Amino acid sequence: MKIEDITLIPKDYKVNDPRPLSYLYTNSINIVSYAKKMQKFSFYQSLEIAEDLAKRQGFILLPWECIHWERAKAYGKDRKVKIGRKSFFLMKIDELTKTEKRKLETYLEDLNEAI
């Protein structure tokens, strides 16, 4: 497991960029679906920036779902990154426990299957 191999961002999220829809379909766009698409796009854009900064410092972003709550509480003060409603933790690969590695691999597989 290498830092470069781990990414929480779908490969094709930029293909479905919803920003041009607001001026291409000004009268016929459903505002609720447009807002949902923009929210999802903005989340992945922010996540991409956070992941890039984490990798430059030698960390990976570990989703809250993959970490034990006691470790999350211990690392929460100085290594927590919140993007939207989701929390991520800056962790080094050698700091991960076996369970966290397994949960991260499962998380990444589920992310790739959802696309």
Order of alpha helices (4+ residues) and beta strands (2+ residues): alpha-alpha-beta-alpha-beta-beta-alpha
